[in-house]
Amino acid sequence: MSTSAQSGAGKAGPPRRPRATSAEKAEAAEASIAEAGLAEVRFLTVAEVATVMRVSKMTVYRMVHNGDLPAVRVGRSFRVPEKAVHDYLRSAYIEAG
């Protein structure tokens, strides 16, 4: 049997989720980047975002994959615009009581 037939034959995993963020969030991120100019945008690594938000890196990856946090893929890593992190925190803030 050929190696291509052995490697993936008969494997039907779960359906893949789309990697793109929602259209509205992508448009908002593009608009904020266009306003500031690409040279002015500061990008954060997933680890830096996790530190700022005080969550795990896995939580940040989930937010990126779910479209909750816009990100740019650079090679195999993600970079998140700093403004997007602050906008997310501002919109997620609730007052207790």
MODELLER restraints for C-alpha pairs under 7 A, 6 or more apart:
rsr = mdl.restraints
at = mdl.atoms
rsr.add(forms.Gaussian(group=physical.xy_distance, feature=features.Distance(at['CA:19:A'], at['CA:65:A']), mean=5.94, stdev=0.5))
rsr.add(forms.Gaussian(group=physical.xy_distance, feature=features.Distance(at['CA:20:A'], at['CA:67:A']), mean=6.97, stdev=0.5))
rsr.add(forms.Gaussian(group=physical.xy_distance, feature=features.Distance(at['CA:21:A'], at['CA:66:A']), mean=6.92, stdev=0.5))
rsr.add(forms.Gaussian(group=physical.xy_distance, feature=features.Distance(at['CA:21:A'], at['CA:67:A']), mean=4.01, stdev=0.5))
rsr.add(forms.Gaussian(group=physical.xy_distance, feature=features.Distance(at['CA:21:A'], at['CA:70:A']), mean=6.42, stdev=0.5))
rsr.add(forms.Gaussian(group=physical.xy_distance, feature=features.Distance(at['CA:22:A'], at['CA:67:A']), mean=5.73, stdev=0.5))
rsr.add(forms.Gaussian(group=physical.xy_distance, feature=features.Distance(at['CA:25:A'], at['CA:70:A']), mean=6.64, stdev=0.5))
rsr.add(forms.Gaussian(group=physical.xy_distance, feature=features.Distance(at['CA:26:A'], at['CA:70:A']), mean=6.42, stdev=0.5))
rsr.add(forms.Gaussian(group=physical.xy_distance, feature=features.Distance(at['CA:29:A'], at['CA:70:A']), mean=6.68, stdev=0.5))
rsr.add(forms.Gaussian(group=physical.xy_distance, feature=features.Distance(at['CA:33:A'], at['CA:41:A']), mean=6.46, stdev=0.5))
rsr.add(forms.Gaussian(group=physical.xy_distance, feature=features.Distance(at['CA:41:A'], at['CA:81:A']), mean=6.64, stdev=0.5))
rsr.add(forms.Gaussian(group=physical.xy_distance, feature=features.Distance(at['CA:42:A'], at['CA:81:A']), mean=5.88, stdev=0.5))
rsr.add(forms.Gaussian(group=physical.xy_distance, feature=features.Distance(at['CA:42:A'], at['CA:82:A']), mean=5.72, stdev=0.5))
rsr.add(forms.Gaussian(group=physical.xy_distance, feature=features.Distance(at['CA:43:A'], at['CA:79:A']), mean=5.62, stdev=0.5))
rsr.add(forms.Gaussian(group=physical.xy_distance, feature=features.Distance(at['CA:43:A'], at['CA:80:A']), mean=5.28, stdev=0.5))
rsr.add(forms.Gaussian(group=physical.xy_distance, feature=features.Distance(at['CA:43:A'], at['CA:81:A']), mean=4.42, stdev=0.5))
rsr.add(forms.Gaussian(group=physical.xy_distance, feature=features.Distance(at['CA:43:A'], at['CA:82:A']), mean=5.59, stdev=0.5))
rsr.add(forms.Gaussian(group=physical.xy_distance, feature=features.Distance(at['CA:44:A'], at['CA:79:A']), mean=5.46, stdev=0.5))
rsr.add(forms.Gaussian(group=physical.xy_distance, feature=features.Distance(at['CA:44:A'], at['CA:80:A']), mean=5.16, stdev=0.5))
rsr.add(forms.Gaussian(group=physical.xy_distance, feature=features.Distance(at['CA:44:A'], at['CA:81:A']), mean=6.17, stdev=0.5))
rsr.add(forms.Gaussian(group=physical.xy_distance, feature=features.Distance(at['CA:44:A'], at['CA:82:A']), mean=6.01, stdev=0.5))
rsr.add(forms.Gaussian(group=physical.xy_distance, feature=features.Distance(at['CA:45:A'], at['CA:78:A']), mean=6.60, stdev=0.5))
rsr.add(forms.Gaussian(group=physical.xy_distance, feature=features.Distance(at['CA:45:A'], at['CA:79:A']), mean=5.07, stdev=0.5))
rsr.add(forms.Gaussian(group=physical.xy_distance, feature=features.Distance(at['CA:45:A'], at['CA:80:A']), mean=6.47, stdev=0.5))
rsr.add(forms.Gaussian(group=physical.xy_distance, feature=features.Distance(at['CA:46:A'], at['CA:57:A']), mean=6.14, stdev=0.5))
rsr.add(forms.Gaussian(group=physical.xy_distance, feature=features.Distance(at['CA:46:A'], at['CA:60:A']), mean=6.43, stdev=0.5))
rsr.add(forms.Gaussian(group=physical.xy_distance, feature=features.Distance(at['CA:46:A'], at['CA:78:A']), mean=6.62, stdev=0.5))
rsr.add(forms.Gaussian(group=physical.xy_distance, feature=features.Distance(at['CA:46:A'], at['CA:79:A']), mean=6.67, stdev=0.5))
rsr.add(forms.Gaussian(group=physical.xy_distance, feature=features.Distance(at['CA:47:A'], at['CA:57:A']), mean=5.83, stdev=0.5))
rsr.add(forms.Gaussian(group=physical.xy_distance, feature=features.Distance(at['CA:50:A'], at['CA:56:A']), mean=5.53, stdev=0.5))
rsr.add(forms.Gaussian(group=physical.xy_distance, feature=features.Distance(at['CA:50:A'], at['CA:57:A']), mean=5.37, stdev=0.5))
rsr.add(forms.Gaussian(group=physical.xy_distance, feature=features.Distance(at['CA:50:A'], at['CA:60:A']), mean=6.25, stdev=0.5))
rsr.add(forms.Gaussian(group=physical.xy_distance, feature=features.Distance(at['CA:63:A'], at['CA:69:A']), mean=5.48, stdev=0.5))
rsr.add(forms.Gaussian(group=physical.xy_distance, feature=features.Distance(at['CA:64:A'], at['CA:70:A']), mean=6.12, stdev=0.5))
rsr.add(forms.Gaussian(group=physical.xy_distance, feature=features.Distance(at['CA:64:A'], at['CA:71:A']), mean=6.41, stdev=0.5))
rsr.add(forms.Gaussian(group=physical.xy_distance, feature=features.Distance(at['CA:69:A'], at['CA:84:A']), mean=6.86, stdev=0.5))
rsr.add(forms.Gaussian(group=physical.xy_distance, feature=features.Distance(at['CA:70:A'], at['CA:80:A']), mean=6.48, stdev=0.5))
rsr.add(forms.Gaussian(group=physical.xy_distance, feature=features.Distance(at['CA:70:A'], at['CA:84:A']), mean=6.80, stdev=0.5))
rsr.add(forms.Gaussian(group=physical.xy_distance, feature=features.Distance(at['CA:71:A'], at['CA:78:A']), mean=6.14, stdev=0.5))
rsr.add(forms.Gaussian(group=physical.xy_distance, feature=features.Distance(at['CA:71:A'], at['CA:79:A']), mean=5.51, stdev=0.5))
rsr.add(forms.Gaussian(group=physical.xy_distance, feature=features.Distance(at['CA:71:A'], at['CA:80:A']), mean=4.47, stdev=0.5))
rsr.add(forms.Gaussian(group=physical.xy_distance, feature=features.Distance(at['CA:71:A'], at['CA:81:A']), mean=6.81, stdev=0.5))
rsr.add(forms.Gaussian(group=physical.xy_distance, feature=features.Distance(at['CA:72:A'], at['CA:78:A']), mean=5.58, stdev=0.5))
rsr.add(forms.Gaussian(group=physical.xy_distance, feature=features.Distance(at['CA:72:A'], at['CA:79:A']), mean=5.18, stdev=0.5))
rsr.add(forms.Gaussian(group=physical.xy_distance, feature=features.Distance(at['CA:72:A'], at['CA:80:A']), mean=6.31, stdev=0.5))
rsr.add(forms.Gaussian(group=physical.xy_distance, feature=features.Distance(at['CA:73:A'], at['CA:79:A']), mean=6.32, stdev=0.5))
